[in-house]
């Protein structure tokens, strides 16, 4: 799953990167966050329209980072959110783009 949906290359796919992720997920109280994310268990809304409406109601600026190689369903959700955002940033990569492209993301955010 990591190779198909999360990482393009880099530390996340190395034995050390995978071990680091496992250490985070296995922390006391982590409550299976990775599984909850993958199954949608962390989403407070039953349908995508809920978070889109919440984004539209924000009183502060919204910046959305789009991972240009994200899986189609995730990319469509990012693009829908970007449609109501004040700023949109594009990163190479998949769902782990914030990890693989952290420096690039920070530089883009500084410009907003």
Short mmCIF file of the C-alpha atoms (twelve columns), coordinates in Angstrom:
data_MODEL
# 
_entry.id   MODEL 
# 
loop_
_atom_site.group_PDB 
_atom_site.id 
_atom_site.type_symbol 
_atom_site.label_atom_id 
_atom_site.label_alt_id 
_atom_site.label_comp_id 
_atom_site.label_asym_id 
_atom_site.label_seq_id 
_atom_site.Cartn_x 
_atom_site.Cartn_y 
_atom_site.Cartn_z 
_atom_site.pdbx_PDB_model_num 
ATOM 1   C CA . UNK A 1   0.000   0.000  0.000  1 
ATOM 2   C CA . UNK A 2   2.801   2.395  0.824  1 
ATOM 3   C CA . UNK A 3   4.411   1.849  -2.566 1 
ATOM 4   C CA . UNK A 4   1.098   2.280  -4.477 1 
ATOM 5   C CA . UNK A 5   -0.578  5.088  -2.523 1 
ATOM 6   C CA . UNK A 6   1.774   6.835  -0.109 1 
ATOM 7   C CA . UNK A 7   5.351   7.088  -1.329 1 
ATOM 8   C CA . UNK A 8   7.005   7.639  -4.679 1 
ATOM 9   C CA . UNK A 9   10.527  7.088  -3.377 1 
ATOM 10  C CA . UNK A 10  12.647  8.049  -0.450 1 
ATOM 11  C CA . UNK A 11  12.946  7.335  3.223  1 
ATOM 12  C CA . UNK A 12  9.381   6.048  3.701  1 
ATOM 13  C CA . UNK A 13  10.092  2.936  1.655  1 
ATOM 14  C CA . UNK A 14  13.449  2.120  3.234  1 
ATOM 15  C CA . UNK A 15  13.638  -0.421 6.069  1 
ATOM 16  C CA . UNK A 16  14.522  2.453  8.428  1 
ATOM 17  C CA . UNK A 17  11.582  4.570  7.233  1 
ATOM 18  C CA . UNK A 18  9.117   1.719  7.598  1 
ATOM 19  C CA . UNK A 19  10.467  0.943  11.071 1 
ATOM 20  C CA . UNK A 20  10.074  4.618  12.075 1 
ATOM 21  C CA . UNK A 21  6.444   4.600  10.924 1 
ATOM 22  C CA . UNK A 22  5.790   1.405  12.834 1 
ATOM 23  C CA . UNK A 23  7.283   2.929  15.996 1 
ATOM 24  C CA . UNK A 24  4.926   5.904  15.681 1 
ATOM 25  C CA . UNK A 25  1.884   3.705  15.071 1 
ATOM 26  C CA . UNK A 26  2.768   1.447  18.015 1 
ATOM 27  C CA . UNK A 27  3.107   4.202  20.621 1 
ATOM 28  C CA . UNK A 28  1.011   3.813  23.749 1 
ATOM 29  C CA . UNK A 29  -2.341  5.412  23.017 1 
ATOM 30  C CA . UNK A 30  -1.833  5.553  19.233 1 
ATOM 31  C CA . UNK A 31  -5.090  3.596  18.898 1 
ATOM 32  C CA . UNK A 32  -4.354  2.192  15.459 1 
ATOM 33  C CA . UNK A 33  -4.293  5.603  13.779 1 
ATOM 34  C CA . UNK A 34  -2.951  4.205  10.498 1 
ATOM 35  C CA . UNK A 35  -5.796  1.700  10.230 1 
ATOM 36  C CA . UNK A 36  -8.323  4.356  11.159 1 
ATOM 37  C CA . UNK A 37  -6.966  6.642  8.461  1 
ATOM 38  C CA . UNK A 38  -7.076  3.980  5.757  1 
ATOM 39  C CA . UNK A 39  -10.624 2.899  6.610  1 
ATOM 40  C CA . UNK A 40  -11.930 6.457  6.995  1 
ATOM 41  C CA . UNK A 41  -12.375 5.994  10.732 1 
ATOM 42  C CA . UNK A 42  -10.789 9.373  11.474 1 
ATOM 43  C CA . UNK A 43  -13.176 11.303 9.222  1 
ATOM 44  C CA . UNK A 44  -15.738 13.210 11.311 1 
ATOM 45  C CA . UNK A 45  -18.154 13.451 8.361  1 
ATOM 46  C CA . UNK A 46  -20.183 10.661 6.782  1 
ATOM 47  C CA . UNK A 47  -19.964 12.183 3.301  1 
ATOM 48  C CA . UNK A 48  -17.436 14.441 1.527  1 
ATOM 49  C CA . UNK A 49  -20.002 17.243 1.338  1 
ATOM 50  C CA . UNK A 50  -19.654 17.701 5.116  1 
ATOM 51  C CA . UNK A 51  -16.000 18.696 5.049  1 
ATOM 52  C CA . UNK A 52  -16.482 20.782 1.912  1 
ATOM 53  C CA . UNK A 53  -19.221 22.769 3.666  1 
ATOM 54  C CA . UNK A 54  -17.000 23.130 6.739  1 
ATOM 55  C CA . UNK A 55  -14.189 24.445 4.526  1 
ATOM 56  C CA . UNK A 56  -16.524 26.967 2.915  1 
ATOM 57  C CA . UNK A 57  -17.598 28.214 6.355  1 
ATOM 58  C CA . UNK A 58  -14.036 28.902 7.540  1 
ATOM 59  C CA . UNK A 59  -13.396 32.470 8.663  1 
ATOM 60  C CA . UNK A 60  -9.647  32.186 8.066  1 
ATOM 61  C CA . UNK A 61  -7.729  31.549 4.828  1 
ATOM 62  C CA . UNK A 62  -7.468  27.957 3.667  1 
ATOM 63  C CA . UNK A 63  -4.412  26.557 1.905  1 
ATOM 64  C CA . UNK A 64  -4.637  23.131 0.280  1 
ATOM 65  C CA . UNK A 65  -1.607  21.084 -0.738 1 
ATOM 66  C CA . UNK A 66  -2.318  18.707 -3.608 1 
ATOM 67  C CA . UNK A 67  -0.162  15.638 -4.127 1 
ATOM 68  C CA . UNK A 68  -0.135  15.448 -7.907 1 
ATOM 69  C CA . UNK A 69  0.450   11.666 -8.014 1 
ATOM 70  C CA . UNK A 70  -2.168  10.791 -5.388 1 
ATOM 71  C CA . UNK A 71  -4.585  7.933  -6.134 1 
ATOM 72  C CA . UNK A 72  -7.548  9.108  -8.271 1 
ATOM 73  C CA . UNK A 73  -10.168 9.183  -5.490 1 
ATOM 74  C CA . UNK A 74  -7.856  11.048 -3.106 1 
ATOM 75  C CA . UNK A 75  -6.751  13.446 -5.843 1 
ATOM 76  C CA . UNK A 76  -10.382 14.227 -6.675 1 
ATOM 77  C CA . UNK A 77  -11.051 14.993 -2.993 1 
ATOM 78  C CA . UNK A 78  -7.998  17.267 -2.836 1 
ATOM 79  C CA . UNK A 79  -9.123  19.082 -5.971 1 
ATOM 80  C CA . UNK A 80  -12.662 19.528 -4.601 1 
ATOM 81  C CA . UNK A 81  -11.240 21.051 -1.427 1 
ATOM 82  C CA . UNK A 82  -8.884  23.251 -3.465 1 
ATOM 83  C CA . UNK A 83  -11.907 24.635 -5.319 1 
ATOM 84  C CA . UNK A 84  -12.999 26.405 -2.103 1 
ATOM 85  C CA . UNK A 85  -9.475  27.249 -0.896 1 
ATOM 86  C CA . UNK A 86  -7.737  30.619 -0.903 1 
ATOM 87  C CA . UNK A 87  -4.397  29.083 -1.945 1 
ATOM 88  C CA . UNK A 88  -3.501  25.815 -3.646 1 
ATOM 89  C CA . UNK A 89  -0.030  24.282 -3.586 1 
ATOM 90  C CA . UNK A 90  1.119   21.402 -5.773 1 
ATOM 91  C CA . UNK A 91  3.653   18.814 -4.675 1 
ATOM 92  C CA . UNK A 92  5.073   15.866 -6.551 1 
ATOM 93  C CA . UNK A 93  4.273   12.610 -4.875 1 
ATOM 94  C CA . UNK A 94  1.405   10.656 -3.444 1 
ATOM 95  C CA . UNK A 95  -0.275  10.689 -0.046 1 
ATOM 96  C CA . UNK A 96  3.089   10.873 1.720  1 
ATOM 97  C CA . UNK A 97  4.173   13.987 -0.183 1 
ATOM 98  C CA . UNK A 98  4.360   15.993 3.052  1 
ATOM 99  C CA . UNK A 99  7.067   13.590 4.242  1 
ATOM 100 C CA . UNK A 100 8.909   13.119 0.963  1 
ATOM 101 C CA . UNK A 101 8.711   16.789 -0.031 1 
ATOM 102 C CA . UNK A 102 8.758   18.441 3.384  1 
ATOM 103 C CA . UNK A 103 11.269  21.128 2.424  1 
ATOM 104 C CA . UNK A 104 9.355   21.989 -0.733 1 
ATOM 105 C CA . UNK A 105 6.072   22.133 1.195  1 
ATOM 106 C CA . UNK A 106 7.581   24.435 3.816  1 
ATOM 107 C CA . UNK A 107 8.914   26.754 1.090  1 
ATOM 108 C CA . UNK A 108 5.496   26.864 -0.613 1 
ATOM 109 C CA . UNK A 109 3.735   27.582 2.672  1 
ATOM 110 C CA . UNK A 110 6.118   30.436 3.451  1 
ATOM 111 C CA . UNK A 111 5.009   32.114 0.205  1 
ATOM 112 C CA . UNK A 112 1.293   32.020 1.151  1 
# 
